[in-house]
Amino acid sequence: MTSKFIYKGMDITLDTYEKIRMVVELIAEKENVSFDEAYELFSTSNAYWCLQTPATLMWAESAEFIVDEFYREKVA
């Protein structure tokens, strides 16, 4: 079984995966942790859920915006 992210008939799977990678790299750099540790932090967040839900359009935002949302969520 393959998982694909589709938005209005357009396959955005690669876009979504690349955005996740960029966001995790930014978090790893900011937190001074490994990529894997940063991924664990991000994967439990609402920002990650939104990024994987095409209808939210989070996949179209910049990695920096998504990182800001991740930290805003942690403060709230």
Backbone torsions as a table, in degrees:
resi	resn	phi	psi	omega
1	MET	NA	133.5	177.9
2	THR	-109.2	144.8	176.7
3	SER	-103.4	126.9	177.2
4	LYS	-128.3	146.9	174.4
5	PHE	-103.0	121.4	-176.5
6	ILE	-121.8	132.9	174.5
7	TYR	-130.2	117.7	-179.0
8	LYS	47.9	46.6	177.2
9	GLY	79.7	-1.7	-178.9
10	MET	-102.0	131.4	179.1
11	ASP	-77.1	113.9	-179.6
12	ILE	-111.6	20.2	-176.9
13	THR	-58.5	-51.7	-179.3
14	LEU	-62.2	-41.1	177.5
15	ASP	-58.9	-43.8	-178.7
16	THR	-66.3	-46.2	179.7
17	TYR	-62.5	-42.1	179.0
18	GLU	-65.6	-37.9	179.0
19	LYS	-66.1	-40.9	177.1
20	ILE	-60.0	-45.7	179.6
21	ARG	-59.5	-45.2	-179.2
22	MET	-64.3	-42.5	-179.9
23	VAL	-63.7	-45.9	-178.8
24	VAL	-63.4	-40.0	177.4
25	GLU	-62.1	-40.4	178.3
26	LEU	-66.0	-41.6	178.2
27	ILE	-65.1	-43.0	179.6
28	ALA	-59.7	-42.6	179.3
29	GLU	-65.4	-45.3	-177.7
30	LYS	-66.8	-39.2	-177.3
31	GLU	-89.4	-7.3	-177.9
32	ASN	56.6	49.6	178.6
33	VAL	-129.4	171.4	178.5
34	SER	-71.7	164.9	177.1
35	PHE	-58.3	-44.4	-178.6
36	ASP	-62.1	-41.9	178.4
37	GLU	-65.4	-40.9	178.7
38	ALA	-65.3	-38.4	178.2
39	TYR	-62.1	-42.4	177.9
40	GLU	-60.2	-42.6	178.1
41	LEU	-61.6	-48.7	-175.6
42	PHE	-69.4	-38.0	-173.6
43	SER	-66.7	-14.9	177.8
44	THR	-97.7	4.6	-175.0
45	SER	-93.9	160.6	174.5
46	ASN	-68.6	-33.1	177.7
47	ALA	-59.6	-39.7	178.1
48	TYR	-65.1	-43.8	178.4
49	TRP	-60.0	-46.2	179.6
50	CYS	-61.7	-39.5	179.7
51	LEU	-63.3	-31.0	-179.7
52	GLN	-91.3	2.7	178.3
53	THR	-111.1	98.1	-172.5
54	PRO	-52.1	-35.0	-176.8
55	ALA	-63.4	-20.6	-179.9
56	THR	-77.0	-16.1	-177.3
57	LEU	63.9	13.3	177.7
58	MET	-61.5	-31.0	179.8
59	TRP	-61.7	-21.0	-179.0
60	ALA	-89.1	-7.7	-179.9
61	GLU	-82.6	164.1	178.0
62	SER	-73.6	156.4	178.2
63	ALA	-60.2	-38.4	-180.0
64	GLU	-63.4	-39.6	177.4
65	PHE	-62.2	-44.0	-178.7
66	ILE	-65.9	-39.0	175.9
67	VAL	-62.1	-42.5	176.6
68	ASP	-59.3	-42.1	177.8
69	GLU	-64.2	-39.5	177.5
70	PHE	-58.7	-47.7	-179.7
71	TYR	-72.1	-33.7	177.1
72	ARG	-62.6	-40.0	178.6
73	GLU	-64.1	-38.6	-178.7
74	LYS	-66.8	-30.8	-179.0
75	VAL	-78.5	-34.4	-175.7
76	ALA	-70.3	NA	NA
